[in-house]
Amino acid sequence: MMNTHSSEHPIVPREKLDFGLDGDIPRFWLDNDPFKSRFFDAMSTFFPEGERFFISCVRDFRDQIDDPKLLAEVKDFTRQEGQHGIVHRQFNDRVKAQGVDVDRIERLTVFLLFKVLRVYLPKKATLALTAAFEHMTALMAHGFEAAKVMDKADPRIRAMYTWHAIEEVEHKAVAFDVMQKVAKVGYVRRVFALILATIGFPIGTFLVVNHMLQADGFGLFKRLGLMAKGLWWLYKPGGLYMPILGHFMAYFKPGFHPWQTGQMDGYAVWLETFNRTGDPIAAGDASIRSH
């Protein structure tokens, strides 16, 4: 088993980054493909309120943390997630201008997360959901990098998602460590939360994708065709999700820890380029070229 001390994987909040989101970005910015582009756009609509939910669920246990290192990691986790929400809200404003009802999507997200889950579930359960979603975002960061999903993306959006992925992996153990070490969440609750997240998140995403494609002017049968082709791209043997199935299933091991899966392959190149240039777009491009 790998050493799981997160001090070997520093969490670095990076603020006020310029991704050029006010530029002339194509509507179908990923491989000129409506489904692929809208799949990531749909996930983006959930991020601002989703990140706020994650921060709230981890903060529920902040006063019980007596480990200074973990407490510092929670602070940096909060800052990173806060920046993700800010940047994705900027991006979502572009999507809203394209005729997508982003405001309604966010209202429904707030209702589910803050009016239902945060009200009716115990704090341990919402923390377990947070750790489950953090596992899902980290494994997608690993898997989508390996599959070179962003190779044919607009450089500005590629930079945004690469930065987001880098930081998700940097802090991927924080919610998990609070859940295990502080909240003392049991195995059954931990894995049940992942099952719920695995069912709920794709359903919500595909409903939003359908709405976006409708806003793009595609009729019912054309949307069905695009969705079928897109689902095959995601779930076919050798597609995006099958190669990361083992990473996903590792969460069900009783002794699992997020750092057993290591860091992203392009992390060192991204970090060196960003630290040298301060340019997230250059760092995103360098990371793509490195693998």
WOCORRA-V375466 format. One record per backbone hydrogen bond with DSSP energy under -0.5 kcal/mol. NH is the residue of the N-H (numbers start at 1). CO is the residue of the C=O. Records with the same first field share a line. If there is no record, write none. Layout:
BEGIN
NH = CO / CO
END
This chain:
BEGIN
6 = 4
8 = 5
9 = 6
12 = 10
13 = 11
15 = 13
19 = 17
23 = 20
25 = 23
29 = 27
31 = 29 / 152
32 = 28
33 = 30
34 = 32
37 = 33
38 = 34
39 = 35
40 = 36
41 = 37
42 = 38
43 = 39
44 = 40
45 = 41
46 = 42 / 43
47 = 43 / 44
48 = 44
50 = 46
51 = 47
52 = 48
53 = 49
54 = 50
55 = 51
56 = 52
57 = 53
58 = 54
59 = 55
60 = 56
61 = 58
62 = 59
64 = 61
65 = 62
66 = 64
68 = 66
71 = 67
72 = 68
73 = 69
74 = 70
75 = 71
76 = 72
77 = 73
78 = 74
79 = 75
80 = 76
81 = 77
82 = 78
83 = 79
84 = 80
85 = 81
86 = 82
87 = 83
88 = 84
89 = 85
90 = 86
91 = 87
92 = 88
93 = 89
94 = 90 / 91
95 = 91
96 = 92
97 = 93
98 = 94 / 95
99 = 96
100 = 95
102 = 100
105 = 101
106 = 102
107 = 103
108 = 104
109 = 105
110 = 106
111 = 107
112 = 108
113 = 109
114 = 110
115 = 110 / 111
116 = 111
117 = 112
118 = 113
120 = 116
121 = 117
125 = 122
126 = 122
127 = 123
128 = 124
129 = 125
130 = 126
131 = 127
132 = 128
133 = 129
134 = 130
135 = 131
136 = 132
137 = 133
138 = 134
139 = 135
140 = 136
141 = 137
142 = 138
143 = 139
144 = 140
145 = 141
146 = 142
147 = 143
148 = 145
149 = 144
151 = 148
152 = 149
153 = 150
154 = 29
158 = 154
159 = 155
160 = 156
161 = 157
162 = 158
163 = 159
164 = 160
165 = 161
166 = 162
167 = 163
168 = 164
169 = 165
170 = 166
171 = 167
172 = 169
174 = 171
175 = 171
177 = 173
178 = 174
179 = 175
180 = 176
181 = 177
182 = 177 / 178
183 = 178
185 = 179
190 = 186
191 = 187
192 = 188
193 = 189
194 = 190
195 = 191
196 = 192
197 = 193
198 = 194
199 = 195
200 = 196
201 = 197
202 = 198
203 = 199
204 = 200
205 = 201
206 = 202
207 = 203
208 = 204
209 = 205
210 = 206
211 = 207
212 = 208
213 = 209
214 = 210
215 = 211
216 = 212
217 = 214
218 = 213
223 = 219
224 = 220
225 = 221
226 = 222
227 = 223
228 = 224
229 = 225
230 = 226
231 = 227
232 = 228
233 = 229
234 = 230
235 = 231
236 = 232
239 = 236
240 = 233
241 = 234
243 = 239
244 = 241
245 = 242
248 = 244
249 = 245
250 = 246
251 = 248
252 = 249
253 = 250
256 = 253
260 = 257
261 = 258
262 = 259
267 = 264
270 = 266
271 = 267
272 = 268
273 = 269
274 = 270
275 = 271
276 = 272
277 = 273
278 = 274
280 = 278
283 = 279
284 = 280
285 = 281
286 = 282
287 = 283
288 = 284
289 = 285
290 = 286
291 = 288
END
